[in-house]
Amino acid sequence: MAHVIVQVNGRPYTMQCPEGEEAHLRDLAELLDSEVQRVKTSVGNVGDIRMLVMAGLMVADRLSEAITKIQALEEQVNGLREAKNAAQLEALEVQASLGERLMVASERLEVLAQHLGK
């Protein structure tokens, strides 16, 4: 495990994370710190624990919105896949029907050619 010192609300916190995840942990701490700064700007100093809870709730709200958007996009993608599959099936049906019509037309032309050849 790697040790990383992050800053939240101007205070250092030593955290552990898997090797290679240090930059990601720092990014997460910066995100939390930016939310803490937004809380401080809007309500002032309300105590570290309350401020961190409020900032955590703001981050959770953003996460909830992102999850909702992802679910809507997944539904949209599924709908597009279904539409694509339906269009492919319809194209195959049209192709088969066209093939049958060409076969019938070809047979008629052969009959006509035989009658004209007589």
DRENRONU-525490 format. One line per 10 residues: number of its first residue (from 1); for each residue x, y, z of N, C-alpha, C. Coordinates in steps of 0.2 Angstrom, whole numbers, padded with zeros to 4 digits. Example, Ala and Ser with C-alpha at 12.3 -4.5 7.8 and 13.67 -1.06 7.14 Angstrom:
! residues 2
1) 0066 -0028 0039 0062 -0022 0039 0066 -0016 0039; 0064 -0011 0035 0068 -0005 0036 0064 0000 0039
This chain:
! residues 118
1) 0004 -0006 0000 0000 0000 0000 0004 0006 0000; 0002 0011 -0004 0006 0017 -0004 0003 0022 0001; 0007 0027 0003 0005 0032 0008 0005 0039 0004; -0001 0042 0005 -0002 0049 0001 -0004 0054 0007; -0001 0060 0006 -0004 0065 0011 -0008 0070 0006; -0014 0070 0008 -0019 0075 0004 -0021 0081 0009; -0023 0086 0006 -0025 0092 0009 -0033 0093 0008; -0036 0093 0014 -0043 0095 0014 -0044 0100 0019; -0047 0106 0017 -0049 0112 0021 -0042 0114 0024; -0037 0114 0021 -0030 0116 0023 -0027 0112 0028
11) -0029 0106 0029 -0026 0101 0034 -0024 0095 0030; -0018 0093 0032 -0015 0087 0029 -0018 0080 0032; -0019 0076 0028 -0022 0069 0030 -0018 0064 0026; -0015 0059 0030 -0011 0054 0027 -0016 0048 0026; -0016 0046 0020 -0020 0041 0018 -0016 0035 0014; -0019 0029 0014 -0017 0023 0011 -0021 0022 0005; -0017 0019 0000 -0021 0017 -0006 -0017 0012 -0010; -0019 0008 -0014 -0015 0003 -0018 -0010 0007 -0022; -0005 0003 -0023 0001 0006 -0027 -0002 0008 -0034; 0000 0014 -0037 -0002 0016 -0043 -0008 0021 -0043
21) -0012 0021 -0037 -0018 0025 -0037 -0017 0031 -0033; -0011 0033 -0032 -0009 0039 -0028 -0012 0046 -0032; -0011 0046 -0038 -0014 0052 -0042 -0021 0052 -0041; -0024 0047 -0042 -0032 0046 -0042 -0034 0049 -0035; -0031 0046 -0030 -0033 0048 -0023 -0032 0056 -0022; -0026 0059 -0024 -0025 0066 -0024 -0031 0070 -0028; -0033 0067 -0034 -0038 0070 -0037 -0045 0070 -0033; -0046 0064 -0030 -0052 0064 -0026 -0052 0069 -0020; -0046 0069 -0017 -0046 0074 -0011 -0047 0081 -0014; -0044 0083 -0020 -0045 0089 -0023 -0053 0091 -0024
31) -0056 0086 -0026 -0063 0086 -0027 -0067 0088 -0021; -0065 0084 -0016 -0068 0085 -0009 -0067 0092 -0006; -0060 0094 -0007 -0058 0100 -0005 -0062 0106 -0008; -0063 0105 -0015 -0067 0110 -0018 -0074 0111 -0016; -0077 0105 -0014 -0084 0106 -0011 -0083 0109 -0004; -0078 0107 0000 -0078 0110 0006 -0077 0118 0005; -0073 0120 0001 -0072 0127 -0001 -0079 0130 -0003; -0083 0127 -0007 -0090 0129 -0009 -0094 0130 -0002; -0094 0125 0002 -0098 0125 0008 -0096 0131 0012; -0089 0132 0013 -0087 0138 0017 -0089 0144 0014
41) -0089 0145 0008 -0091 0151 0004 -0098 0152 0005; -0103 0147 0005 -0110 0148 0006 -0112 0149 0013; -0109 0145 0018 -0112 0145 0025 -0107 0147 0030; -0101 0148 0028 -0095 0150 0032 -0093 0144 0036; -0089 0145 0041 -0086 0140 0045 -0091 0137 0050; -0093 0131 0049 -0098 0127 0053 -0095 0121 0057; -0089 0121 0057 -0085 0115 0061 -0083 0110 0055; -0078 0107 0057 -0075 0102 0052 -0079 0097 0050; -0082 0093 0055 -0086 0087 0054 -0092 0089 0050; -0096 0094 0052 -0102 0097 0048 -0100 0099 0041
51) -0095 0102 0040 -0093 0105 0034 -0091 0099 0029; -0087 0094 0032 -0086 0088 0028 -0092 0084 0026; -0097 0083 0031 -0103 0080 0029 -0107 0084 0024; -0107 0090 0024 -0111 0094 0019 -0107 0093 0012; -0100 0094 0012 -0097 0093 0006 -0098 0086 0003; -0098 0081 0008 -0099 0074 0006 -0106 0073 0003; -0111 0076 0006 -0117 0076 0003 -0118 0079 -0004; -0114 0085 -0005 -0114 0088 -0011 -0111 0083 -0017; -0105 0080 -0015 -0102 0075 -0019 -0107 0070 -0021; -0110 0067 -0016 -0115 0062 -0017 -0121 0064 -0021
61) -0123 0070 -0021 -0128 0072 -0025 -0126 0073 -0032; -0120 0075 -0033 -0117 0075 -0040 -0116 0068 -0043; -0114 0063 -0038 -0114 0056 -0040 -0120 0053 -0042; -0125 0055 -0038 -0132 0052 -0039 -0135 0055 -0046; -0134 0061 -0048 -0136 0064 -0054 -0132 0061 -0060; -0125 0059 -0059 -0121 0056 -0064 -0124 0049 -0065; -0126 0045 -0060 -0129 0038 -0060 -0135 0039 -0064; -0139 0043 -0063 -0146 0044 -0066 -0145 0045 -0074; -0140 0050 -0075 -0138 0051 -0082 -0136 0045 -0086; -0131 0041 -0082 -0128 0035 -0085 -0134 0030 -0087
71) -0139 0029 -0082 -0144 0025 -0083 -0148 0027 -0089; -0150 0033 -0090 -0154 0036 -0095 -0150 0034 -0102; -0143 0035 -0102 -0139 0034 -0108 -0139 0027 -0109; -0139 0023 -0104 -0139 0015 -0106 -0145 0013 -0109; -0151 0016 -0106 -0157 0014 -0109 -0158 0017 -0116; -0155 0023 -0118 -0155 0025 -0124 -0151 0021 -0129; -0145 0019 -0127 -0141 0014 -0130 -0144 0008 -0132; -0147 0005 -0127 -0151 -0001 -0128 -0157 0000 -0133; -0160 0005 -0133 -0165 0007 -0138 -0162 0007 -0145; -0157 0010 -0145 -0153 0011 -0152 -0151 0004 -0154
81) -0149 0000 -0150 -0147 -0007 -0152 -0153 -0011 -0154; -0158 -0010 -0151 -0164 -0014 -0153 -0167 -0011 -0160; -0166 -0004 -0161 -0168 -0001 -0167 -0164 -0004 -0173; -0157 -0004 -0171 -0153 -0007 -0176 -0154 -0014 -0178; -0155 -0018 -0173 -0157 -0025 -0174 -0163 -0026 -0179; -0168 -0022 -0177 -0175 -0022 -0181 -0173 -0020 -0188; -0169 -0014 -0189 -0168 -0012 -0196 -0164 -0017 -0200; -0159 -0021 -0196 -0156 -0026 -0200 -0160 -0032 -0202; -0165 -0034 -0197 -0170 -0039 -0199 -0174 -0037 -0205; -0176 -0030 -0205 -0180 -0028 -0210 -0177 -0028 -0217
91) -0170 -0026 -0216 -0166 -0026 -0222 -0165 -0033 -0225; -0164 -0038 -0221 -0164 -0045 -0223 -0170 -0047 -0226; -0176 -0045 -0223 -0183 -0047 -0226 -0184 -0044 -0233; -0182 -0038 -0234 -0182 -0034 -0240 -0178 -0037 -0245; -0172 -0039 -0243 -0167 -0042 -0247 -0170 -0049 -0250; -0173 -0053 -0245 -0176 -0059 -0247 -0181 -0059 -0252; -0186 -0054 -0250 -0192 -0052 -0255 -0189 -0050 -0261; -0184 -0046 -0262 -0182 -0044 -0268 -0179 -0049 -0272; -0175 -0054 -0269 -0172 -0060 -0272 -0178 -0064 -0275; -0183 -0065 -0271 -0189 -0069 -0274 -0192 -0066 -0280
101) -0193 -0059 -0279 -0196 -0056 -0285 -0192 -0056 -0291; -0185 -0055 -0290 -0181 -0056 -0296 -0181 -0063 -0299; -0181 -0068 -0295 -0182 -0075 -0297 -0188 -0076 -0301; -0194 -0073 -0299 -0200 -0074 -0303 -0200 -0070 -0309; -0197 -0064 -0309 -0196 -0060 -0315 -0191 -0063 -0320; -0186 -0066 -0317 -0182 -0070 -0322 -0185 -0076 -0325; -0189 -0080 -0321 -0193 -0085 -0324 -0198 -0083 -0329; -0201 -0077 -0328 -0206 -0075 -0333 -0202 -0073 -0340; -0196 -0070 -0339 -0192 -0068 -0345 -0190 -0074 -0349; -0188 -0079 -0345 -0187 -0085 -0349 -0192 -0088 -0353
111) -0198 -0088 -0350 -0204 -0090 -0353 -0206 -0086 -0359; -0205 -0079 -0358 -0206 -0075 -0364 -0201 -0076 -0369; -0195 -0077 -0367 -0190 -0078 -0372 -0191 -0085 -0376; -0193 -0090 -0373 -0195 -0096 -0376 -0201 -0095 -0381; -0206 -0091 -0379 -0211 -0090 -0384 -0209 -0086 -0390; -0205 -0081 -0389 -0203 -0077 -0394 -0198 -0081 -0399; -0194 -0086 -0396 -0190 -0090 -0400 -0193 -0095 -0404; -0200 -0096 -0403 -0203 -0101 -0407 -0205 -0099 -0414
